[in-house]
């Protein structure tokens, strides 16, 4: 588990572990298949995972991410993401632009 949230090669995004079709559990987070788990009411969002996206940070910077989790909560859709540079994050639907065709190497 040394590199649980390590960098992701753009061409390998399809192999990133994810939690699809159900809500995440604590063991999913520990295994790297999810970034968060909600204690309470949530449901899986209708989204094919993993998927490519661009996350817009508070600074306005855009970073390529792999969405590994999407859950509908009372506040809206919450995404668990993994930046290509490594790490993880949680964001709301309005902070992410989903990409239909994967990552464009010329724009990364």
Phi and psi restraints in degrees (range 20) as a CNS / XPLOR table:
assign (resid 1 and name C) (resid 2 and name N)
       (resid 2 and name CA) (resid 2 and name C) 1.0 -63.4 20.0 2
assign (resid 2 and name N) (resid 2 and name CA)
       (resid 2 and name C) (resid 3 and name N) 1.0 -33.4 20.0 2
assign (resid 2 and name C) (resid 3 and name N)
       (resid 3 and name CA) (resid 3 and name C) 1.0 -117.1 20.0 2
assign (resid 3 and name N) (resid 3 and name CA)
       (resid 3 and name C) (resid 4 and name N) 1.0 38.1 20.0 2
assign (resid 3 and name C) (resid 4 and name N)
       (resid 4 and name CA) (resid 4 and name C) 1.0 -55.3 20.0 2
assign (resid 4 and name N) (resid 4 and name CA)
       (resid 4 and name C) (resid 5 and name N) 1.0 -40.4 20.0 2
assign (resid 4 and name C) (resid 5 and name N)
       (resid 5 and name CA) (resid 5 and name C) 1.0 -116.6 20.0 2
assign (resid 5 and name N) (resid 5 and name CA)
       (resid 5 and name C) (resid 6 and name N) 1.0 35.6 20.0 2
assign (resid 5 and name C) (resid 6 and name N)
       (resid 6 and name CA) (resid 6 and name C) 1.0 -72.9 20.0 2
assign (resid 6 and name N) (resid 6 and name CA)
       (resid 6 and name C) (resid 7 and name N) 1.0 179.5 20.0 2
assign (resid 6 and name C) (resid 7 and name N)
       (resid 7 and name CA) (resid 7 and name C) 1.0 -61.3 20.0 2
assign (resid 7 and name N) (resid 7 and name CA)
       (resid 7 and name C) (resid 8 and name N) 1.0 156.0 20.0 2
assign (resid 7 and name C) (resid 8 and name N)
       (resid 8 and name CA) (resid 8 and name C) 1.0 -122.5 20.0 2
assign (resid 8 and name N) (resid 8 and name CA)
       (resid 8 and name C) (resid 9 and name N) 1.0 125.0 20.0 2
assign (resid 8 and name C) (resid 9 and name N)
       (resid 9 and name CA) (resid 9 and name C) 1.0 -70.0 20.0 2
assign (resid 9 and name N) (resid 9 and name CA)
       (resid 9 and name C) (resid 10 and name N) 1.0 131.4 20.0 2
assign (resid 9 and name C) (resid 10 and name N)
       (resid 10 and name CA) (resid 10 and name C) 1.0 -52.0 20.0 2
assign (resid 10 and name N) (resid 10 and name CA)
       (resid 10 and name C) (resid 11 and name N) 1.0 -35.8 20.0 2
assign (resid 10 and name C) (resid 11 and name N)
       (resid 11 and name CA) (resid 11 and name C) 1.0 -77.4 20.0 2
assign (resid 11 and name N) (resid 11 and name CA)
       (resid 11 and name C) (resid 12 and name N) 1.0 -7.0 20.0 2
assign (resid 11 and name C) (resid 12 and name N)
       (resid 12 and name CA) (resid 12 and name C) 1.0 -108.9 20.0 2
assign (resid 12 and name N) (resid 12 and name CA)
       (resid 12 and name C) (resid 13 and name N) 1.0 15.4 20.0 2
assign (resid 12 and name C) (resid 13 and name N)
       (resid 13 and name CA) (resid 13 and name C) 1.0 -60.6 20.0 2
assign (resid 13 and name N) (resid 13 and name CA)
       (resid 13 and name C) (resid 14 and name N) 1.0 -30.0 20.0 2
assign (resid 13 and name C) (resid 14 and name N)
       (resid 14 and name CA) (resid 14 and name C) 1.0 -67.8 20.0 2
assign (resid 14 and name N) (resid 14 and name CA)
       (resid 14 and name C) (resid 15 and name N) 1.0 -18.2 20.0 2
assign (resid 14 and name C) (resid 15 and name N)
       (resid 15 and name CA) (resid 15 and name C) 1.0 -94.9 20.0 2
assign (resid 15 and name N) (resid 15 and name CA)
       (resid 15 and name C) (resid 16 and name N) 1.0 0.8 20.0 2
assign (resid 15 and name C) (resid 16 and name N)
       (resid 16 and name CA) (resid 16 and name C) 1.0 -70.1 20.0 2
assign (resid 16 and name N) (resid 16 and name CA)
       (resid 16 and name C) (resid 17 and name N) 1.0 127.6 20.0 2
assign (resid 16 and name C) (resid 17 and name N)
       (resid 17 and name CA) (resid 17 and name C) 1.0 -59.9 20.0 2
assign (resid 17 and name N) (resid 17 and name CA)
       (resid 17 and name C) (resid 18 and name N) 1.0 144.4 20.0 2
assign (resid 17 and name C) (resid 18 and name N)
       (resid 18 and name CA) (resid 18 and name C) 1.0 -148.5 20.0 2
assign (resid 18 and name N) (resid 18 and name CA)
       (resid 18 and name C) (resid 19 and name N) 1.0 173.5 20.0 2
assign (resid 18 and name C) (resid 19 and name N)
       (resid 19 and name CA) (resid 19 and name C) 1.0 -119.9 20.0 2
assign (resid 19 and name N) (resid 19 and name CA)
       (resid 19 and name C) (resid 20 and name N) 1.0 105.4 20.0 2
assign (resid 19 and name C) (resid 20 and name N)
       (resid 20 and name CA) (resid 20 and name C) 1.0 -118.4 20.0 2
assign (resid 20 and name N) (resid 20 and name CA)
       (resid 20 and name C) (resid 21 and name N) 1.0 141.2 20.0 2
assign (resid 20 and name C) (resid 21 and name N)
       (resid 21 and name CA) (resid 21 and name C) 1.0 78.3 20.0 2
assign (resid 21 and name N) (resid 21 and name CA)
       (resid 21 and name C) (resid 22 and name N) 1.0 6.2 20.0 2
assign (resid 21 and name C) (resid 22 and name N)
       (resid 22 and name CA) (resid 22 and name C) 1.0 -159.3 20.0 2
assign (resid 22 and name N) (resid 22 and name CA)
       (resid 22 and name C) (resid 23 and name N) 1.0 166.6 20.0 2
assign (resid 22 and name C) (resid 23 and name N)
       (resid 23 and name CA) (resid 23 and name C) 1.0 -79.9 20.0 2
assign (resid 23 and name N) (resid 23 and name CA)
       (resid 23 and name C) (resid 24 and name N) 1.0 151.7 20.0 2
assign (resid 23 and name C) (resid 24 and name N)
       (resid 24 and name CA) (resid 24 and name C) 1.0 -78.5 20.0 2
assign (resid 24 and name N) (resid 24 and name CA)
       (resid 24 and name C) (resid 25 and name N) 1.0 154.1 20.0 2
assign (resid 24 and name C) (resid 25 and name N)
       (resid 25 and name CA) (resid 25 and name C) 1.0 -116.0 20.0 2
assign (resid 25 and name N) (resid 25 and name CA)
       (resid 25 and name C) (resid 26 and name N) 1.0 170.8 20.0 2
assign (resid 25 and name C) (resid 26 and name N)
       (resid 26 and name CA) (resid 26 and name C) 1.0 -59.0 20.0 2
assign (resid 26 and name N) (resid 26 and name CA)
       (resid 26 and name C) (resid 27 and name N) 1.0 -38.6 20.0 2
assign (resid 26 and name C) (resid 27 and name N)
       (resid 27 and name CA) (resid 27 and name C) 1.0 -67.6 20.0 2
assign (resid 27 and name N) (resid 27 and name CA)
       (resid 27 and name C) (resid 28 and name N) 1.0 -29.4 20.0 2
assign (resid 27 and name C) (resid 28 and name N)
       (resid 28 and name CA) (resid 28 and name C) 1.0 -63.5 20.0 2
assign (resid 28 and name N) (resid 28 and name CA)
       (resid 28 and name C) (resid 29 and name N) 1.0 -41.3 20.0 2
assign (resid 28 and name C) (resid 29 and name N)
       (resid 29 and name CA) (resid 29 and name C) 1.0 -64.7 20.0 2
assign (resid 29 and name N) (resid 29 and name CA)
       (resid 29 and name C) (resid 30 and name N) 1.0 -46.9 20.0 2
assign (resid 29 and name C) (resid 30 and name N)
       (resid 30 and name CA) (resid 30 and name C) 1.0 -61.8 20.0 2
assign (resid 30 and name N) (resid 30 and name CA)
       (resid 30 and name C) (resid 31 and name N) 1.0 -29.7 20.0 2
assign (resid 30 and name C) (resid 31 and name N)
       (resid 31 and name CA) (resid 31 and name C) 1.0 -89.0 20.0 2
assign (resid 31 and name N) (resid 31 and name CA)
       (resid 31 and name C) (resid 32 and name N) 1.0 -5.7 20.0 2
assign (resid 31 and name C) (resid 32 and name N)
       (resid 32 and name CA) (resid 32 and name C) 1.0 84.3 20.0 2
assign (resid 32 and name N) (resid 32 and name CA)
       (resid 32 and name C) (resid 33 and name N) 1.0 12.0 20.0 2
assign (resid 32 and name C) (resid 33 and name N)
       (resid 33 and name CA) (resid 33 and name C) 1.0 -88.9 20.0 2
assign (resid 33 and name N) (resid 33 and name CA)
       (resid 33 and name C) (resid 34 and name N) 1.0 -11.4 20.0 2
assign (resid 33 and name C) (resid 34 and name N)
       (resid 34 and name CA) (resid 34 and name C) 1.0 -149.7 20.0 2
assign (resid 34 and name N) (resid 34 and name CA)
       (resid 34 and name C) (resid 35 and name N) 1.0 161.1 20.0 2
assign (resid 34 and name C) (resid 35 and name N)
       (resid 35 and name CA) (resid 35 and name C) 1.0 -102.6 20.0 2
assign (resid 35 and name N) (resid 35 and name CA)
       (resid 35 and name C) (resid 36 and name N) 1.0 -27.3 20.0 2
assign (resid 35 and name C) (resid 36 and name N)
       (resid 36 and name CA) (resid 36 and name C) 1.0 -146.3 20.0 2
assign (resid 36 and name N) (resid 36 and name CA)
       (resid 36 and name C) (resid 37 and name N) 1.0 166.0 20.0 2
assign (resid 36 and name C) (resid 37 and name N)
       (resid 37 and name CA) (resid 37 and name C) 1.0 -139.7 20.0 2
assign (resid 37 and name N) (resid 37 and name CA)
       (resid 37 and name C) (resid 38 and name N) 1.0 143.1 20.0 2
assign (resid 37 and name C) (resid 38 and name N)
       (resid 38 and name CA) (resid 38 and name C) 1.0 -102.9 20.0 2
assign (resid 38 and name N) (resid 38 and name CA)
       (resid 38 and name C) (resid 39 and name N) 1.0 122.3 20.0 2
assign (resid 38 and name C) (resid 39 and name N)
       (resid 39 and name CA) (resid 39 and name C) 1.0 -88.2 20.0 2
assign (resid 39 and name N) (resid 39 and name CA)
       (resid 39 and name C) (resid 40 and name N) 1.0 107.2 20.0 2
assign (resid 39 and name C) (resid 40 and name N)
       (resid 40 and name CA) (resid 40 and name C) 1.0 136.0 20.0 2
assign (resid 40 and name N) (resid 40 and name CA)
       (resid 40 and name C) (resid 41 and name N) 1.0 -152.6 20.0 2
assign (resid 40 and name C) (resid 41 and name N)
       (resid 41 and name CA) (resid 41 and name C) 1.0 -90.3 20.0 2
assign (resid 41 and name N) (resid 41 and name CA)
       (resid 41 and name C) (resid 42 and name N) 1.0 123.8 20.0 2
assign (resid 41 and name C) (resid 42 and name N)
       (resid 42 and name CA) (resid 42 and name C) 1.0 -155.6 20.0 2
assign (resid 42 and name N) (resid 42 and name CA)
       (resid 42 and name C) (resid 43 and name N) 1.0 166.1 20.0 2
assign (resid 42 and name C) (resid 43 and name N)
       (resid 43 and name CA) (resid 43 and name C) 1.0 -143.4 20.0 2
assign (resid 43 and name N) (resid 43 and name CA)
       (resid 43 and name C) (resid 44 and name N) 1.0 156.7 20.0 2
assign (resid 43 and name C) (resid 44 and name N)
       (resid 44 and name CA) (resid 44 and name C) 1.0 -66.7 20.0 2
assign (resid 44 and name N) (resid 44 and name CA)
       (resid 44 and name C) (resid 45 and name N) 1.0 137.3 20.0 2
assign (resid 44 and name C) (resid 45 and name N)
       (resid 45 and name CA) (resid 45 and name C) 1.0 -80.3 20.0 2
assign (resid 45 and name N) (resid 45 and name CA)
       (resid 45 and name C) (resid 46 and name N) 1.0 151.6 20.0 2
assign (resid 45 and name C) (resid 46 and name N)
       (resid 46 and name CA) (resid 46 and name C) 1.0 -80.5 20.0 2
assign (resid 46 and name N) (resid 46 and name CA)
       (resid 46 and name C) (resid 47 and name N) 1.0 95.2 20.0 2
assign (resid 46 and name C) (resid 47 and name N)
       (resid 47 and name CA) (resid 47 and name C) 1.0 -156.7 20.0 2
assign (resid 47 and name N) (resid 47 and name CA)
       (resid 47 and name C) (resid 48 and name N) 1.0 133.5 20.0 2
assign (resid 47 and name C) (resid 48 and name N)
       (resid 48 and name CA) (resid 48 and name C) 1.0 -77.4 20.0 2
assign (resid 48 and name N) (resid 48 and name CA)
       (resid 48 and name C) (resid 49 and name N) 1.0 122.5 20.0 2
assign (resid 48 and name C) (resid 49 and name N)
       (resid 49 and name CA) (resid 49 and name C) 1.0 -119.9 20.0 2
assign (resid 49 and name N) (resid 49 and name CA)
       (resid 49 and name C) (resid 50 and name N) 1.0 152.8 20.0 2
assign (resid 49 and name C) (resid 50 and name N)
       (resid 50 and name CA) (resid 50 and name C) 1.0 -69.8 20.0 2
assign (resid 50 and name N) (resid 50 and name CA)
       (resid 50 and name C) (resid 51 and name N) 1.0 160.4 20.0 2
assign (resid 50 and name C) (resid 51 and name N)
       (resid 51 and name CA) (resid 51 and name C) 1.0 -143.2 20.0 2
assign (resid 51 and name N) (resid 51 and name CA)
       (resid 51 and name C) (resid 52 and name N) 1.0 159.3 20.0 2
assign (resid 51 and name C) (resid 52 and name N)
       (resid 52 and name CA) (resid 52 and name C) 1.0 -87.9 20.0 2
assign (resid 52 and name N) (resid 52 and name CA)
       (resid 52 and name C) (resid 53 and name N) 1.0 146.1 20.0 2
assign (resid 52 and name C) (resid 53 and name N)
       (resid 53 and name CA) (resid 53 and name C) 1.0 -157.1 20.0 2
assign (resid 53 and name N) (resid 53 and name CA)
       (resid 53 and name C) (resid 54 and name N) 1.0 171.3 20.0 2
assign (resid 53 and name C) (resid 54 and name N)
       (resid 54 and name CA) (resid 54 and name C) 1.0 -121.4 20.0 2
assign (resid 54 and name N) (resid 54 and name CA)
       (resid 54 and name C) (resid 55 and name N) 1.0 125.5 20.0 2
assign (resid 54 and name C) (resid 55 and name N)
       (resid 55 and name CA) (resid 55 and name C) 1.0 -97.9 20.0 2
assign (resid 55 and name N) (resid 55 and name CA)
       (resid 55 and name C) (resid 56 and name N) 1.0 130.9 20.0 2
assign (resid 55 and name C) (resid 56 and name N)
       (resid 56 and name CA) (resid 56 and name C) 1.0 -96.1 20.0 2
assign (resid 56 and name N) (resid 56 and name CA)
       (resid 56 and name C) (resid 57 and name N) 1.0 113.8 20.0 2
assign (resid 56 and name C) (resid 57 and name N)
       (resid 57 and name CA) (resid 57 and name C) 1.0 -78.3 20.0 2
assign (resid 57 and name N) (resid 57 and name CA)
       (resid 57 and name C) (resid 58 and name N) 1.0 165.2 20.0 2
assign (resid 57 and name C) (resid 58 and name N)
       (resid 58 and name CA) (resid 58 and name C) 1.0 -56.4 20.0 2
assign (resid 58 and name N) (resid 58 and name CA)
       (resid 58 and name C) (resid 59 and name N) 1.0 -30.6 20.0 2
assign (resid 58 and name C) (resid 59 and name N)
       (resid 59 and name CA) (resid 59 and name C) 1.0 -74.7 20.0 2
assign (resid 59 and name N) (resid 59 and name CA)
       (resid 59 and name C) (resid 60 and name N) 1.0 -9.1 20.0 2
assign (resid 59 and name C) (resid 60 and name N)
       (resid 60 and name CA) (resid 60 and name C) 1.0 94.9 20.0 2
assign (resid 60 and name N) (resid 60 and name CA)
       (resid 60 and name C) (resid 61 and name N) 1.0 -10.8 20.0 2
assign (resid 60 and name C) (resid 61 and name N)
       (resid 61 and name CA) (resid 61 and name C) 1.0 -69.1 20.0 2
assign (resid 61 and name N) (resid 61 and name CA)
       (resid 61 and name C) (resid 62 and name N) 1.0 139.8 20.0 2
assign (resid 61 and name C) (resid 62 and name N)
       (resid 62 and name CA) (resid 62 and name C) 1.0 -104.0 20.0 2
assign (resid 62 and name N) (resid 62 and name CA)
       (resid 62 and name C) (resid 63 and name N) 1.0 133.0 20.0 2
assign (resid 62 and name C) (resid 63 and name N)
       (resid 63 and name CA) (resid 63 and name C) 1.0 -128.7 20.0 2
assign (resid 63 and name N) (resid 63 and name CA)
       (resid 63 and name C) (resid 64 and name N) 1.0 138.2 20.0 2
assign (resid 63 and name C) (resid 64 and name N)
       (resid 64 and name CA) (resid 64 and name C) 1.0 -71.6 20.0 2
assign (resid 64 and name N) (resid 64 and name CA)
       (resid 64 and name C) (resid 65 and name N) 1.0 136.2 20.0 2
assign (resid 64 and name C) (resid 65 and name N)
       (resid 65 and name CA) (resid 65 and name C) 1.0 -138.6 20.0 2
assign (resid 65 and name N) (resid 65 and name CA)
       (resid 65 and name C) (resid 66 and name N) 1.0 159.9 20.0 2
assign (resid 65 and name C) (resid 66 and name N)
       (resid 66 and name CA) (resid 66 and name C) 1.0 -107.3 20.0 2
assign (resid 66 and name N) (resid 66 and name CA)
       (resid 66 and name C) (resid 67 and name N) 1.0 124.2 20.0 2
assign (resid 66 and name C) (resid 67 and name N)
       (resid 67 and name CA) (resid 67 and name C) 1.0 -81.5 20.0 2
assign (resid 67 and name N) (resid 67 and name CA)
       (resid 67 and name C) (resid 68 and name N) 1.0 121.1 20.0 2
assign (resid 67 and name C) (resid 68 and name N)
       (resid 68 and name CA) (resid 68 and name C) 1.0 -110.6 20.0 2
assign (resid 68 and name N) (resid 68 and name CA)
       (resid 68 and name C) (resid 69 and name N) 1.0 -4.0 20.0 2
assign (resid 68 and name C) (resid 69 and name N)
       (resid 69 and name CA) (resid 69 and name C) 1.0 -161.5 20.0 2
assign (resid 69 and name N) (resid 69 and name CA)
       (resid 69 and name C) (resid 70 and name N) 1.0 140.7 20.0 2
assign (resid 69 and name C) (resid 70 and name N)
       (resid 70 and name CA) (resid 70 and name C) 1.0 -146.5 20.0 2
assign (resid 70 and name N) (resid 70 and name CA)
       (resid 70 and name C) (resid 71 and name N) 1.0 118.3 20.0 2
assign (resid 70 and name C) (resid 71 and name N)
       (resid 71 and name CA) (resid 71 and name C) 1.0 -130.5 20.0 2
assign (resid 71 and name N) (resid 71 and name CA)
       (resid 71 and name C) (resid 72 and name N) 1.0 138.6 20.0 2
assign (resid 71 and name C) (resid 72 and name N)
       (resid 72 and name CA) (resid 72 and name C) 1.0 -85.0 20.0 2
assign (resid 72 and name N) (resid 72 and name CA)
       (resid 72 and name C) (resid 73 and name N) 1.0 121.3 20.0 2
assign (resid 72 and name C) (resid 73 and name N)
       (resid 73 and name CA) (resid 73 and name C) 1.0 -120.0 20.0 2
assign (resid 73 and name N) (resid 73 and name CA)
       (resid 73 and name C) (resid 74 and name N) 1.0 179.4 20.0 2
assign (resid 73 and name C) (resid 74 and name N)
       (resid 74 and name CA) (resid 74 and name C) 1.0 -62.5 20.0 2
assign (resid 74 and name N) (resid 74 and name CA)
       (resid 74 and name C) (resid 75 and name N) 1.0 -24.5 20.0 2
assign (resid 74 and name C) (resid 75 and name N)
       (resid 75 and name CA) (resid 75 and name C) 1.0 -89.2 20.0 2
assign (resid 75 and name N) (resid 75 and name CA)
       (resid 75 and name C) (resid 76 and name N) 1.0 -8.0 20.0 2
assign (resid 75 and name C) (resid 76 and name N)
       (resid 76 and name CA) (resid 76 and name C) 1.0 125.3 20.0 2
assign (resid 76 and name N) (resid 76 and name CA)
       (resid 76 and name C) (resid 77 and name N) 1.0 -166.4 20.0 2
assign (resid 76 and name C) (resid 77 and name N)
       (resid 77 and name CA) (resid 77 and name C) 1.0 -82.9 20.0 2
assign (resid 77 and name N) (resid 77 and name CA)
       (resid 77 and name C) (resid 78 and name N) 1.0 127.7 20.0 2
assign (resid 77 and name C) (resid 78 and name N)
       (resid 78 and name CA) (resid 78 and name C) 1.0 -108.6 20.0 2
assign (resid 78 and name N) (resid 78 and name CA)
       (resid 78 and name C) (resid 79 and name N) 1.0 131.4 20.0 2
assign (resid 78 and name C) (resid 79 and name N)
       (resid 79 and name CA) (resid 79 and name C) 1.0 -108.9 20.0 2
assign (resid 79 and name N) (resid 79 and name CA)
       (resid 79 and name C) (resid 80 and name N) 1.0 139.2 20.0 2
assign (resid 79 and name C) (resid 80 and name N)
       (resid 80 and name CA) (resid 80 and name C) 1.0 -100.4 20.0 2
assign (resid 80 and name N) (resid 80 and name CA)
       (resid 80 and name C) (resid 81 and name N) 1.0 125.1 20.0 2
assign (resid 80 and name C) (resid 81 and name N)
       (resid 81 and name CA) (resid 81 and name C) 1.0 -126.5 20.0 2
assign (resid 81 and name N) (resid 81 and name CA)
       (resid 81 and name C) (resid 82 and name N) 1.0 155.9 20.0 2
assign (resid 81 and name C) (resid 82 and name N)
       (resid 82 and name CA) (resid 82 and name C) 1.0 -125.1 20.0 2
assign (resid 82 and name N) (resid 82 and name CA)
       (resid 82 and name C) (resid 83 and name N) 1.0 109.3 20.0 2
assign (resid 82 and name C) (resid 83 and name N)
       (resid 83 and name CA) (resid 83 and name C) 1.0 -62.6 20.0 2
assign (resid 83 and name N) (resid 83 and name CA)
       (resid 83 and name C) (resid 84 and name N) 1.0 146.9 20.0 2
assign (resid 83 and name C) (resid 84 and name N)
       (resid 84 and name CA) (resid 84 and name C) 1.0 -61.3 20.0 2
assign (resid 84 and name N) (resid 84 and name CA)
       (resid 84 and name C) (resid 85 and name N) 1.0 -29.5 20.0 2
assign (resid 84 and name C) (resid 85 and name N)
       (resid 85 and name CA) (resid 85 and name C) 1.0 -75.1 20.0 2
assign (resid 85 and name N) (resid 85 and name CA)
       (resid 85 and name C) (resid 86 and name N) 1.0 -9.5 20.0 2
assign (resid 85 and name C) (resid 86 and name N)
       (resid 86 and name CA) (resid 86 and name C) 1.0 113.5 20.0 2
assign (resid 86 and name N) (resid 86 and name CA)
       (resid 86 and name C) (resid 87 and name N) 1.0 161.3 20.0 2
assign (resid 86 and name C) (resid 87 and name N)
       (resid 87 and name CA) (resid 87 and name C) 1.0 96.0 20.0 2
assign (resid 87 and name N) (resid 87 and name CA)
       (resid 87 and name C) (resid 88 and name N) 1.0 -167.6 20.0 2
assign (resid 87 and name C) (resid 88 and name N)
       (resid 88 and name CA) (resid 88 and name C) 1.0 -154.1 20.0 2
assign (resid 88 and name N) (resid 88 and name CA)
       (resid 88 and name C) (resid 89 and name N) 1.0 169.3 20.0 2
assign (resid 88 and name C) (resid 89 and name N)
       (resid 89 and name CA) (resid 89 and name C) 1.0 -164.2 20.0 2
assign (resid 89 and name N) (resid 89 and name CA)
       (resid 89 and name C) (resid 90 and name N) 1.0 167.5 20.0 2
assign (resid 89 and name C) (resid 90 and name N)
       (resid 90 and name CA) (resid 90 and name C) 1.0 -125.3 20.0 2
assign (resid 90 and name N) (resid 90 and name CA)
       (resid 90 and name C) (resid 91 and name N) 1.0 134.8 20.0 2
assign (resid 90 and name C) (resid 91 and name N)
       (resid 91 and name CA) (resid 91 and name C) 1.0 -150.3 20.0 2
assign (resid 91 and name N) (resid 91 and name CA)
       (resid 91 and name C) (resid 92 and name N) 1.0 166.5 20.0 2
assign (resid 91 and name C) (resid 92 and name N)
       (resid 92 and name CA) (resid 92 and name C) 1.0 -93.9 20.0 2
assign (resid 92 and name N) (resid 92 and name CA)
       (resid 92 and name C) (resid 93 and name N) 1.0 164.6 20.0 2
assign (resid 92 and name C) (resid 93 and name N)
       (resid 93 and name CA) (resid 93 and name C) 1.0 -53.0 20.0 2
assign (resid 93 and name N) (resid 93 and name CA)
       (resid 93 and name C) (resid 94 and name N) 1.0 -39.4 20.0 2
assign (resid 93 and name C) (resid 94 and name N)
       (resid 94 and name CA) (resid 94 and name C) 1.0 -70.8 20.0 2
assign (resid 94 and name N) (resid 94 and name CA)
       (resid 94 and name C) (resid 95 and name N) 1.0 -8.7 20.0 2
assign (resid 94 and name C) (resid 95 and name N)
       (resid 95 and name CA) (resid 95 and name C) 1.0 -100.4 20.0 2
assign (resid 95 and name N) (resid 95 and name CA)
       (resid 95 and name C) (resid 96 and name N) 1.0 5.8 20.0 2
assign (resid 95 and name C) (resid 96 and name N)
       (resid 96 and name CA) (resid 96 and name C) 1.0 -131.8 20.0 2
assign (resid 96 and name N) (resid 96 and name CA)
       (resid 96 and name C) (resid 97 and name N) 1.0 137.1 20.0 2
assign (resid 96 and name C) (resid 97 and name N)
       (resid 97 and name CA) (resid 97 and name C) 1.0 -113.1 20.0 2
assign (resid 97 and name N) (resid 97 and name CA)
       (resid 97 and name C) (resid 98 and name N) 1.0 111.6 20.0 2
assign (resid 97 and name C) (resid 98 and name N)
       (resid 98 and name CA) (resid 98 and name C) 1.0 -72.6 20.0 2
assign (resid 98 and name N) (resid 98 and name CA)
       (resid 98 and name C) (resid 99 and name N) 1.0 142.3 20.0 2
assign (resid 98 and name C) (resid 99 and name N)
       (resid 99 and name CA) (resid 99 and name C) 1.0 -107.2 20.0 2
assign (resid 99 and name N) (resid 99 and name CA)
       (resid 99 and name C) (resid 100 and name N) 1.0 129.8 20.0 2
assign (resid 99 and name C) (resid 100 and name N)
       (resid 100 and name CA) (resid 100 and name C) 1.0 -74.0 20.0 2
assign (resid 100 and name N) (resid 100 and name CA)
       (resid 100 and name C) (resid 101 and name N) 1.0 -35.4 20.0 2
assign (resid 100 and name C) (resid 101 and name N)
       (resid 101 and name CA) (resid 101 and name C) 1.0 -117.2 20.0 2
assign (resid 101 and name N) (resid 101 and name CA)
       (resid 101 and name C) (resid 102 and name N) 1.0 25.0 20.0 2
assign (resid 101 and name C) (resid 102 and name N)
       (resid 102 and name CA) (resid 102 and name C) 1.0 86.2 20.0 2
assign (resid 102 and name N) (resid 102 and name CA)
       (resid 102 and name C) (resid 103 and name N) 1.0 -170.2 20.0 2
assign (resid 102 and name C) (resid 103 and name N)
       (resid 103 and name CA) (resid 103 and name C) 1.0 -85.1 20.0 2
assign (resid 103 and name N) (resid 103 and name CA)
       (resid 103 and name C) (resid 104 and name N) 1.0 139.7 20.0 2
assign (resid 103 and name C) (resid 104 and name N)
       (resid 104 and name CA) (resid 104 and name C) 1.0 -93.0 20.0 2
assign (resid 104 and name N) (resid 104 and name CA)
       (resid 104 and name C) (resid 105 and name N) 1.0 106.9 20.0 2
assign (resid 104 and name C) (resid 105 and name N)
       (resid 105 and name CA) (resid 105 and name C) 1.0 -54.3 20.0 2
assign (resid 105 and name N) (resid 105 and name CA)
       (resid 105 and name C) (resid 106 and name N) 1.0 -28.1 20.0 2
assign (resid 105 and name C) (resid 106 and name N)
       (resid 106 and name CA) (resid 106 and name C) 1.0 -71.6 20.0 2
assign (resid 106 and name N) (resid 106 and name CA)
       (resid 106 and name C) (resid 107 and name N) 1.0 -18.2 20.0 2
assign (resid 106 and name C) (resid 107 and name N)
       (resid 107 and name CA) (resid 107 and name C) 1.0 -107.1 20.0 2
assign (resid 107 and name N) (resid 107 and name CA)
       (resid 107 and name C) (resid 108 and name N) 1.0 1.5 20.0 2
